[in-house]
């Protein structure tokens, strides 16, 4: 029974890793919003830069969480 409570403590615990992951998620969200704003508020010929920003923002939002989960799973 102690194993169940120990696992729950480590899963819900807040630490530097969780703070960094959430900070990167917020940064990724800001990059996505910037890309969408750049796409919507500029001329229609400009497509590659906003698209790249949206893709990069989504990657910054998703990848750190996946890596943190993988590290937690392997440790």
PyMOL commands that place a pseudoatom at each C-alpha (Angstrom):
pseudoatom trace, name=CA, resn=UNK, resi=1, chain=A, elem=C, hetatm=0, pos=[0.000, 0.000, 0.000]
pseudoatom trace, name=CA, resn=UNK, resi=2, chain=A, elem=C, hetatm=0, pos=[2.933, 2.339, 0.640]
pseudoatom trace, name=CA, resn=UNK, resi=3, chain=A, elem=C, hetatm=0, pos=[3.985, 1.973, -2.985]
pseudoatom trace, name=CA, resn=UNK, resi=4, chain=A, elem=C, hetatm=0, pos=[0.650, 3.346, -4.154]
pseudoatom trace, name=CA, resn=UNK, resi=5, chain=A, elem=C, hetatm=0, pos=[0.922, 6.401, -1.918]
pseudoatom trace, name=CA, resn=UNK, resi=6, chain=A, elem=C, hetatm=0, pos=[4.581, 6.904, -2.837]
pseudoatom trace, name=CA, resn=UNK, resi=7, chain=A, elem=C, hetatm=0, pos=[3.751, 6.861, -6.539]
pseudoatom trace, name=CA, resn=UNK, resi=8, chain=A, elem=C, hetatm=0, pos=[0.942, 9.353, -5.997]
pseudoatom trace, name=CA, resn=UNK, resi=9, chain=A, elem=C, hetatm=0, pos=[3.244, 11.697, -4.078]
pseudoatom trace, name=CA, resn=UNK, resi=10, chain=A, elem=C, hetatm=0, pos=[5.838, 11.778, -6.829]
pseudoatom trace, name=CA, resn=UNK, resi=11, chain=A, elem=C, hetatm=0, pos=[3.206, 12.171, -9.535]
pseudoatom trace, name=CA, resn=UNK, resi=12, chain=A, elem=C, hetatm=0, pos=[1.440, 15.147, -7.956]
pseudoatom trace, name=CA, resn=UNK, resi=13, chain=A, elem=C, hetatm=0, pos=[4.543, 16.751, -6.490]
pseudoatom trace, name=CA, resn=UNK, resi=14, chain=A, elem=C, hetatm=0, pos=[5.621, 20.100, -7.813]
pseudoatom trace, name=CA, resn=UNK, resi=15, chain=A, elem=C, hetatm=0, pos=[9.253, 20.694, -8.479]
pseudoatom trace, name=CA, resn=UNK, resi=16, chain=A, elem=C, hetatm=0, pos=[11.648, 22.495, -10.701]
pseudoatom trace, name=CA, resn=UNK, resi=17, chain=A, elem=C, hetatm=0, pos=[10.981, 20.063, -13.560]
pseudoatom trace, name=CA, resn=UNK, resi=18, chain=A, elem=C, hetatm=0, pos=[7.238, 20.698, -13.510]
pseudoatom trace, name=CA, resn=UNK, resi=19, chain=A, elem=C, hetatm=0, pos=[7.832, 24.444, -13.359]
pseudoatom trace, name=CA, resn=UNK, resi=20, chain=A, elem=C, hetatm=0, pos=[10.164, 24.323, -16.353]
pseudoatom trace, name=CA, resn=UNK, resi=21, chain=A, elem=C, hetatm=0, pos=[7.700, 22.208, -18.352]
pseudoatom trace, name=CA, resn=UNK, resi=22, chain=A, elem=C, hetatm=0, pos=[4.830, 24.606, -17.623]
pseudoatom trace, name=CA, resn=UNK, resi=23, chain=A, elem=C, hetatm=0, pos=[7.038, 27.597, -18.433]
pseudoatom trace, name=CA, resn=UNK, resi=24, chain=A, elem=C, hetatm=0, pos=[7.906, 26.055, -21.793]
pseudoatom trace, name=CA, resn=UNK, resi=25, chain=A, elem=C, hetatm=0, pos=[4.224, 25.323, -22.437]
pseudoatom trace, name=CA, resn=UNK, resi=26, chain=A, elem=C, hetatm=0, pos=[3.387, 28.972, -21.836]
pseudoatom trace, name=CA, resn=UNK, resi=27, chain=A, elem=C, hetatm=0, pos=[6.259, 30.048, -24.081]
pseudoatom trace, name=CA, resn=UNK, resi=28, chain=A, elem=C, hetatm=0, pos=[5.012, 27.697, -26.791]
pseudoatom trace, name=CA, resn=UNK, resi=29, chain=A, elem=C, hetatm=0, pos=[1.507, 29.101, -26.468]
pseudoatom trace, name=CA, resn=UNK, resi=30, chain=A, elem=C, hetatm=0, pos=[2.885, 32.629, -26.852]
pseudoatom trace, name=CA, resn=UNK, resi=31, chain=A, elem=C, hetatm=0, pos=[4.802, 31.558, -29.980]
pseudoatom trace, name=CA, resn=UNK, resi=32, chain=A, elem=C, hetatm=0, pos=[1.651, 29.991, -31.474]
pseudoatom trace, name=CA, resn=UNK, resi=33, chain=A, elem=C, hetatm=0, pos=[-0.371, 33.138, -30.761]
pseudoatom trace, name=CA, resn=UNK, resi=34, chain=A, elem=C, hetatm=0, pos=[2.390, 35.256, -32.292]
pseudoatom trace, name=CA, resn=UNK, resi=35, chain=A, elem=C, hetatm=0, pos=[2.399, 33.090, -35.419]
pseudoatom trace, name=CA, resn=UNK, resi=36, chain=A, elem=C, hetatm=0, pos=[-1.374, 33.273, -35.761]
pseudoatom trace, name=CA, resn=UNK, resi=37, chain=A, elem=C, hetatm=0, pos=[-1.387, 37.030, -35.222]
pseudoatom trace, name=CA, resn=UNK, resi=38, chain=A, elem=C, hetatm=0, pos=[1.374, 37.475, -37.779]
pseudoatom trace, name=CA, resn=UNK, resi=39, chain=A, elem=C, hetatm=0, pos=[-0.565, 35.378, -40.273]
pseudoatom trace, name=CA, resn=UNK, resi=40, chain=A, elem=C, hetatm=0, pos=[-3.892, 37.146, -39.682]
pseudoatom trace, name=CA, resn=UNK, resi=41, chain=A, elem=C, hetatm=0, pos=[-2.629, 40.713, -39.440]
pseudoatom trace, name=CA, resn=UNK, resi=42, chain=A, elem=C, hetatm=0, pos=[-0.169, 40.825, -42.349]
pseudoatom trace, name=CA, resn=UNK, resi=43, chain=A, elem=C, hetatm=0, pos=[-0.401, 40.402, -46.100]
pseudoatom trace, name=CA, resn=UNK, resi=44, chain=A, elem=C, hetatm=0, pos=[-1.547, 37.067, -47.435]
pseudoatom trace, name=CA, resn=UNK, resi=45, chain=A, elem=C, hetatm=0, pos=[1.784, 36.463, -49.200]
pseudoatom trace, name=CA, resn=UNK, resi=46, chain=A, elem=C, hetatm=0, pos=[3.542, 35.878, -45.898]
pseudoatom trace, name=CA, resn=UNK, resi=47, chain=A, elem=C, hetatm=0, pos=[2.842, 32.232, -45.064]
pseudoatom trace, name=CA, resn=UNK, resi=48, chain=A, elem=C, hetatm=0, pos=[6.076, 30.433, -44.253]
pseudoatom trace, name=CA, resn=UNK, resi=49, chain=A, elem=C, hetatm=0, pos=[7.143, 32.465, -41.220]
pseudoatom trace, name=CA, resn=UNK, resi=50, chain=A, elem=C, hetatm=0, pos=[3.784, 32.266, -39.362]
pseudoatom trace, name=CA, resn=UNK, resi=51, chain=A, elem=C, hetatm=0, pos=[3.458, 28.585, -40.243]
pseudoatom trace, name=CA, resn=UNK, resi=52, chain=A, elem=C, hetatm=0, pos=[6.931, 27.929, -38.924]
pseudoatom trace, name=CA, resn=UNK, resi=53, chain=A, elem=C, hetatm=0, pos=[6.152, 29.823, -35.740]
pseudoatom trace, name=CA, resn=UNK, resi=54, chain=A, elem=C, hetatm=0, pos=[2.962, 27.813, -35.176]
pseudoatom trace, name=CA, resn=UNK, resi=55, chain=A, elem=C, hetatm=0, pos=[4.770, 24.505, -35.719]
pseudoatom trace, name=CA, resn=UNK, resi=56, chain=A, elem=C, hetatm=0, pos=[7.674, 25.554, -33.491]
pseudoatom trace, name=CA, resn=UNK, resi=57, chain=A, elem=C, hetatm=0, pos=[5.280, 26.734, -30.790]
pseudoatom trace, name=CA, resn=UNK, resi=58, chain=A, elem=C, hetatm=0, pos=[3.401, 23.439, -30.843]
pseudoatom trace, name=CA, resn=UNK, resi=59, chain=A, elem=C, hetatm=0, pos=[6.691, 21.567, -30.601]
pseudoatom trace, name=CA, resn=UNK, resi=60, chain=A, elem=C, hetatm=0, pos=[7.796, 23.696, -27.627]
pseudoatom trace, name=CA, resn=UNK, resi=61, chain=A, elem=C, hetatm=0, pos=[4.449, 22.976, -25.960]
pseudoatom trace, name=CA, resn=UNK, resi=62, chain=A, elem=C, hetatm=0, pos=[4.463, 19.199, -26.468]
pseudoatom trace, name=CA, resn=UNK, resi=63, chain=A, elem=C, hetatm=0, pos=[8.056, 17.932, -26.472]
pseudoatom trace, name=CA, resn=UNK, resi=64, chain=A, elem=C, hetatm=0, pos=[9.133, 18.969, -22.923]
pseudoatom trace, name=CA, resn=UNK, resi=65, chain=A, elem=C, hetatm=0, pos=[6.130, 17.224, -21.398]
pseudoatom trace, name=CA, resn=UNK, resi=66, chain=A, elem=C, hetatm=0, pos=[6.871, 14.069, -23.347]
pseudoatom trace, name=CA, resn=UNK, resi=67, chain=A, elem=C, hetatm=0, pos=[10.530, 14.140, -22.344]
pseudoatom trace, name=CA, resn=UNK, resi=68, chain=A, elem=C, hetatm=0, pos=[9.663, 14.729, -18.678]
pseudoatom trace, name=CA, resn=UNK, resi=69, chain=A, elem=C, hetatm=0, pos=[7.230, 11.802, -18.763]
pseudoatom trace, name=CA, resn=UNK, resi=70, chain=A, elem=C, hetatm=0, pos=[9.842, 9.586, -20.401]
pseudoatom trace, name=CA, resn=UNK, resi=71, chain=A, elem=C, hetatm=0, pos=[12.473, 10.510, -17.805]
pseudoatom trace, name=CA, resn=UNK, resi=72, chain=A, elem=C, hetatm=0, pos=[9.983, 9.849, -14.996]
pseudoatom trace, name=CA, resn=UNK, resi=73, chain=A, elem=C, hetatm=0, pos=[9.051, 6.519, -16.536]
pseudoatom trace, name=CA, resn=UNK, resi=74, chain=A, elem=C, hetatm=0, pos=[12.663, 5.401, -16.886]
pseudoatom trace, name=CA, resn=UNK, resi=75, chain=A, elem=C, hetatm=0, pos=[13.737, 6.451, -13.404]
for i in range(1, 75): cmd.bond("trace and resi %d" % i, "trace and resi %d" % (i + 1))
show_as sticks, trace
zoom trace
